[in-house]
Amino acid sequence: MSEQLTPQQLIAAAKEFGTPLYVYHADKIKEQYGKLTTAFSGSNVRFFYACKALTNVNVLRYIESIGACIDCSAINEVKLALYAGFPAERVLYTSNGIAFDEIAEAKELGVNINIDSLSNLEKFGKAYGHTYPVGIRLRPNIMAGGNLKISTGHDKSKFGIPVEQLDKILTVVKQYDIFIADLHIHTGSDIKDADVFVKGIEVLFDIIPHFPELKSVDLGGGFKVPYKEGDEEIDINLLGRKVKEAFDSHPQAKNLEIWFEPGKFLVSACGYLLTQVNVLKETKATTFASVNSGFNHLIRPMFYDAYHRIQNISNPDGAEKNYSIVGNICETDTFAWDRPMNEIREGDYLVFYNAGAYGFEMSSNFNSRFKPAEVMVKGEVMSLIRRRDVMEDLLRNVVEQESERD
């Protein structure tokens, strides 16, 4: 097991690169990937890192170097993956509600493609017929995930073609002689119960016989990672055993390749958001500790009601007291309400754990504030992998007009 970065290492990073600051621990990514490959060593499995979680090209290069494939949700993610060195055959592009031009561009780049609508499936058939293998994303009508906003497989979800429309899918496939090589489902994020994936497999087993050229089945991702003290990660070894048992028991499926798309599982725990306390404000209701960040840098607590463990790393032995940790932007950006913490003083460093997934990736320049720098730690080496914004970045794409006077 790789240890977490120490408070001393994090404080050193904060002093060298400033705050707010994202820090990523490469060894933790490698450890998480090792858990997957070990748990599924008895099955024919490929893991595609769902890069929407974190797309810094240096992180992508590292993930490519340890042997993972990559899953992309937009054409520019595909281009970033190829730029980072992933060969096209290790790149998967799963479309969602996009113009067909984007799918056509992905085809020209030679990557694996999943299509999520009858409309685009028909357009694909008209354009390419049987000449290019393609996958279909199905909606299995399974409710799963830690929050409705990240549940993608239920019967009101926009994602995928509903399984009850199988007859329509088969009609389109037959009409245009489409080469269906993959069937894909994804039920949501933050899934702890291995049986959710087994339910998805059972849905697919009823559909597999309709596609004789099938090469793989894609079970998506969404593996639970621990955020709160006492949280438990999904039992990945149990999942590996259950998936193997399911596929071994179905003769038509046991020779198929199994794909998973872990995103948060690989990079969540590798990431730290370092902040510094600007102001302490005592009120009757609470004591506010305002840090030099906000939901412009970490939106998950406001967007998903997500919990992030927060620690005062510059006063770890201080007396415990309750604080509400808030940001410095002109909106309500409460990271934690009445959270027990070691005594906080102005200038202290607070670290947000599990900040690797959907942290920097969902950041913005709201309030015209700068996006943070990003740092990667490999072994004992700490390297800057994205510089902090400067004023020129806020003006970079602005087309200025000459002022007019009456």
C-alpha positions in Angstrom: 0.0 0.0 0.0 1.3 3.4 -0.9 1.1 5.9 2.0 -0.6 9.3 1.6 1.5 12.3 1.2 2.5 13.6 4.6 1.5 17.0 6.0 5.2 18.0 5.7 5.2 17.2 2.0 2.0 19.1 1.4 3.2 22.2 3.3 6.4 22.1 1.4 4.4 22.0 -1.9 2.2 24.9 -0.7 5.3 27.0 0.2 7.0 26.3 -3.1 4.1 26.6 -5.5 1.6 28.8 -3.5 -2.1 28.1 -2.7 -4.7 27.2 -3.7 -2.9 24.2 -5.2 -3.8 20.8 -6.5 -1.3 18.0 -5.8 -1.5 14.5 -7.3 0.4 11.5 -6.0 1.3 9.2 -8.9 2.1 6.2 -6.7 -1.5 6.2 -5.5 -2.8 6.0 -9.1 -0.5 3.0 -9.7 -1.7 1.4 -6.5 -5.4 1.7 -7.5 -4.7 0.4 -11.0 -2.9 -2.6 -9.4 -6.0 -3.4 -7.3 -8.0 -3.7 -10.5 -5.5 -5.8 -12.5 -5.1 -8.2 -9.5 -8.8 -8.5 -8.8 -9.6 -9.4 -12.4 -6.5 -11.4 -13.2 -8.6 -14.4 -14.0 -10.7 -12.7 -16.6 -10.2 -11.2 -20.0 -10.5 -7.6 -18.9 -9.4 -4.2 -20.1 -9.6 -1.0 -18.0 -10.3 2.3 -19.7 -9.5 5.3 -17.5 -12.6 7.6 -17.6 -10.5 10.7 -18.2 -13.3 13.2 -17.6 -12.3 12.9 -14.0 -8.9 14.5 -14.6 -7.3 15.3 -18.0 -4.0 17.0 -17.3 -1.9 15.6 -20.1 0.9 14.6 -17.6 -1.5 12.5 -15.6 -2.7 10.9 -18.9 0.8 10.1 -19.9 1.4 8.5 -16.5 -1.7 6.4 -16.7 -0.8 5.3 -20.2 2.7 4.3 -18.9 1.3 1.9 -16.3 -0.8 0.0 -19.0 -4.3 1.4 -18.8 -6.5 2.2 -21.7 -8.6 5.4 -21.8 -12.3 6.3 -22.0 -13.3 9.7 -23.5 -16.6 11.5 -23.3 -15.8 14.2 -25.9 -13.8 14.5 -29.1 -11.3 16.8 -27.5 -10.7 14.2 -24.8 -9.9 11.8 -27.6 -7.4 14.2 -29.1 -5.8 14.8 -25.7 -5.5 11.0 -25.2 -3.8 10.6 -28.6 -1.6 13.6 -27.8 -0.6 12.0 -24.5 0.6 8.8 -26.4 -2.3 6.4 -26.1 -2.5 4.4 -29.4 -5.9 4.6 -31.1 -6.8 1.0 -30.3 -6.5 1.8 -26.5 -8.9 4.8 -26.8 -12.6 4.5 -26.3 -15.0 7.3 -27.2 -18.6 7.0 -25.8 -20.8 9.7 -27.3 -23.8 11.3 -25.6 -26.2 13.6 -27.4 -23.6 15.0 -29.8 -23.7 16.0 -33.4 -22.8 13.1 -35.8 -19.8 15.1 -37.0 -18.0 14.4 -33.7 -18.5 10.6 -34.2 -17.3 10.9 -37.8 -14.2 12.6 -36.5 -13.6 9.9 -33.9 -13.9 7.3 -36.7 -11.3 9.1 -38.8 -9.0 9.0 -35.7 -9.4 5.2 -35.6 -10.5 4.9 -32.0 -13.2 2.6 -30.5 -16.6 4.2 -30.5 -19.9 3.6 -28.6 -23.1 5.2 -29.9 -25.9 6.2 -27.5 -28.8 7.1 -29.8 -30.9 5.4 -32.6 -30.5 8.6 -34.6 -26.7 8.5 -34.6 -26.6 4.7 -35.0 -28.6 5.1 -38.2 -26.4 7.9 -39.5 -23.3 5.7 -38.7 -24.9 2.9 -40.7 -25.6 5.1 -43.7 -22.0 6.4 -43.6 -20.0 3.3 -42.9 -22.2 0.2 -43.1 -20.1 -2.8 -42.1 -16.7 -1.2 -42.7 -16.0 0.0 -39.1 -16.8 -1.8 -35.9 -18.9 0.2 -33.4 -20.5 -0.3 -30.0 -23.9 0.5 -28.7 -24.6 2.2 -25.3 -27.7 0.7 -23.8 -29.8 2.1 -20.9 -30.4 -0.9 -18.6 -33.1 0.8 -16.4 -31.1 0.1 -13.2 -31.0 2.8 -10.5 -27.5 3.0 -9.0 -25.0 5.6 -7.7 -24.5 7.8 -4.7 -26.6 10.7 -6.0 -29.3 11.1 -8.6 -27.2 13.5 -10.5 -24.6 10.8 -11.1 -27.0 7.9 -11.7 -27.0 7.2 -15.4 -28.8 3.9 -16.0 -32.3 4.5 -14.6 -35.5 4.8 -16.7 -35.5 8.6 -16.7 -31.8 9.0 -17.7 -30.8 10.6 -21.0 -27.9 8.2 -21.4 -28.0 5.2 -23.8 -30.7 3.6 -25.9 -33.4 2.0 -23.7 -33.1 -1.8 -23.7 -36.9 -2.0 -24.5 -36.0 -0.5 -27.9 -33.9 -3.5 -28.8 -36.2 -4.3 -31.8 -35.6 -0.9 -33.2 -31.8 -1.3 -32.7 -31.9 -4.6 -34.6 -33.9 -3.1 -37.4 -31.3 -0.4 -37.9 -28.4 -2.8 -37.6 -29.8 -5.2 -40.2 -30.9 -2.4 -42.6 -27.3 -1.0 -42.8 -25.4 -4.2 -42.0 -23.6 -2.4 -39.1 -20.7 -4.2 -37.4 -21.6 -4.2 -33.7 -18.5 -5.1 -31.8 -19.4 -3.9 -28.3 -22.4 -3.5 -26.0 -22.0 -0.9 -23.3 -23.9 0.0 -20.1 -23.1 2.4 -17.2 -25.4 2.6 -14.3 -23.9 5.5 -12.3 -21.1 6.6 -10.0 -20.1 5.8 -6.4 -21.4 2.2 -6.5 -20.5 0.1 -3.6 -22.6 -3.0 -4.3 -21.0 -5.5 -6.6 -24.4 -7.0 -7.4 -25.3 -3.8 -9.3 -22.8 -4.8 -11.9 -24.1 -8.4 -11.9 -27.6 -7.1 -12.7 -26.2 -5.2 -15.6 -24.4 -8.4 -16.8 -27.7 -10.3 -16.7 -29.4 -7.6 -18.8 -26.6 -8.0 -21.4 -26.7 -11.7 -21.4 -30.3 -11.6 -22.8 -29.1 -9.3 -25.6 -25.7 -10.8 -26.6 -27.2 -13.5 -28.8 -28.6 -10.9 -31.2 -25.1 -9.7 -32.1 -23.0 -12.5 -33.5 -19.9 -10.3 -34.3 -19.6 -9.0 -30.7 -16.1 -8.8 -29.4 -16.6 -7.1 -26.0 -19.0 -6.0 -23.4 -18.5 -2.7 -21.5 -19.8 -2.6 -17.9 -18.9 1.1 -17.3 -17.4 2.3 -14.1 -18.6 4.1 -11.0 -16.7 2.1 -8.4 -17.2 3.4 -4.8 -14.3 5.2 -3.2 -14.2 6.3 0.4 -14.6 10.0 1.2 -15.8 10.0 4.8 -14.0 8.5 7.8 -15.3 5.0 8.0 -16.3 4.8 4.4 -15.3 1.6 2.6 -14.2 1.2 -1.0 -16.1 -1.2 -3.2 -14.8 -4.8 -2.6 -13.0 -5.0 -5.9 -11.9 -8.6 -5.3 -15.5 -9.7 -4.7 -16.5 -7.9 -7.9 -13.8 -9.6 -9.8 -15.0 -13.1 -8.6 -18.6 -12.4 -9.4 -17.9 -11.1 -12.8 -15.8 -14.1 -13.6 -18.4 -16.5 -12.3 -21.1 -14.8 -14.4 -19.2 -14.9 -17.6 -17.9 -18.4 -17.1 -21.5 -19.6 -16.7 -22.6 -18.3 -20.0 -21.1 -20.1 -23.0 -22.0 -17.3 -25.4 -20.3 -14.7 -23.3 -17.2 -16.3 -21.8 -15.0 -15.6 -24.8 -15.9 -11.9 -24.9 -13.5 -9.2 -23.6 -14.8 -7.4 -20.6 -14.3 -3.6 -20.4 -14.5 -1.3 -17.4 -14.2 2.5 -17.2 -12.8 3.5 -13.8 -12.3 7.2 -13.4 -12.7 8.3 -9.8 -11.4 5.0 -8.6 -8.0 5.7 -10.2 -7.5 9.4 -9.4 -9.8 10.5 -6.5 -7.5 9.5 -3.6 -4.4 10.7 -5.4 -5.5 14.3 -5.2 -5.2 17.0 -2.6 -6.4 20.6 -2.7 -4.3 22.8 -0.5 -5.7 26.1 0.7 -4.8 28.8 3.2 -7.1 30.4 5.7 -7.7 34.1 5.0 -10.2 35.1 7.7 -11.8 33.8 10.9 -15.2 35.1 11.6 -17.0 34.4 14.9 -20.9 34.5 14.8 -23.6 33.2 17.1 -24.3 30.4 14.7 -20.8 29.2 13.9 -17.1 30.1 13.5 -16.3 30.6 9.8 -12.9 29.8 8.5 -12.7 31.4 5.0 -10.0 29.9 2.7 -8.5 31.3 -0.5 -10.6 29.1 -2.7 -14.3 28.4 -3.4 -16.6 26.4 -5.6 -14.7 27.9 -8.5 -12.0 25.4 -7.7 -13.9 22.6 -6.0 -17.6 22.5 -6.9 -18.5 19.0 -5.7 -19.7 19.9 -2.2 -22.1 22.5 -3.6 -23.1 20.6 -6.8 -23.4 17.1 -5.3 -23.6 17.7 -1.5 -20.3 15.8 -1.6 -18.2 15.3 1.5 -14.5 15.9 1.5 -12.3 15.2 4.5 -10.6 18.5 5.6 -7.5 18.7 7.9 -5.6 21.6 9.4 -2.1 20.4 8.5 -0.3 23.4 10.1 -1.7 22.9 13.6 -2.4 19.2 13.9 -2.2 19.2 17.7 -4.5 22.2 18.3 -7.5 21.8 20.5 -10.5 20.6 18.6 -13.3 23.0 17.8 -16.2 23.2 15.3 -15.7 25.4 12.2 -17.6 26.1 9.0 -15.2 26.0 6.1 -16.2 28.5 3.4 -14.7 30.0 0.3 -13.9 33.5 -0.8 -16.2 34.0 -3.8 -19.4 36.0 -4.0 -21.7 33.1 -3.6 -22.5 30.6 -0.8 -19.7 28.2 -1.1 -19.7 26.2 2.1 -17.3 23.2 2.0 -18.2 22.0 5.5 -20.6 23.2 8.2 -19.7 22.9 11.9 -16.9 20.4 11.2 -14.8 19.4 14.2 -11.2 20.4 13.4 -7.9 21.2 15.2 -7.8 24.9 16.1 -7.6 27.0 13.0 -5.6 30.2 12.8 -5.5 32.8 10.0 -2.7 31.7 7.7 -3.1 28.0 8.5 -3.0 25.4 5.6 -6.1 23.3 5.2 -6.0 20.3 2.9 -9.0 18.8 1.2 -8.6 15.0 0.6 -9.9 13.0 -2.3 -9.6 16.0 -4.6 -8.2 14.2 -7.7 -11.4 13.5 -9.4 -13.7 16.3 -10.7 -11.7 18.9 -8.7 -9.6 20.9 -11.1 -11.5 19.3 -14.0 -14.7 21.2 -13.0 -13.0 24.4 -12.0 -13.7 27.8 -13.5 -12.7 31.4 -13.5 -15.9 32.6 -11.7 -15.4 36.0 -10.1 -12.5 36.4 -12.5 -10.3 34.4 -10.1 -7.4 32.4 -11.3 -7.4 28.6 -11.6 -4.9 26.9 -9.3 -1.6 25.4 -10.3 -1.3 21.6 -10.4 1.7 19.5 -9.1 2.5 15.8 -9.5 4.6 13.8 -7.0 6.5 10.8 -8.3 8.5 9.1 -5.6 10.3 12.0 -4.0 10.1 14.3 -7.0 7.6 17.1 -7.0 6.9 18.7 -10.4 4.7 21.5 -11.6 2.4 20.2 -14.3 0.2 23.3 -14.8 1.1 26.8 -13.9 -1.4 29.0 -12.0 -3.4 31.4 -14.1 -2.2 34.9 -14.5 -4.2 38.0 -15.6 -3.3 37.4 -19.3 -5.2 34.1 -19.1 -8.5 35.9 -18.3 -8.0 38.1 -21.4 -6.6 35.4 -23.7 -9.7 34.9 -25.9 -11.3 38.2 -25.5 -11.8 40.2 -28.7 -11.6 43.8 -27.6 -13.5 46.5 -29.4 -12.5 50.1 -29.6 -14.6 52.3 -27.2 -17.0 54.6 -28.9 -17.6 58.2 -27.7 -20.6 60.3 -28.6 
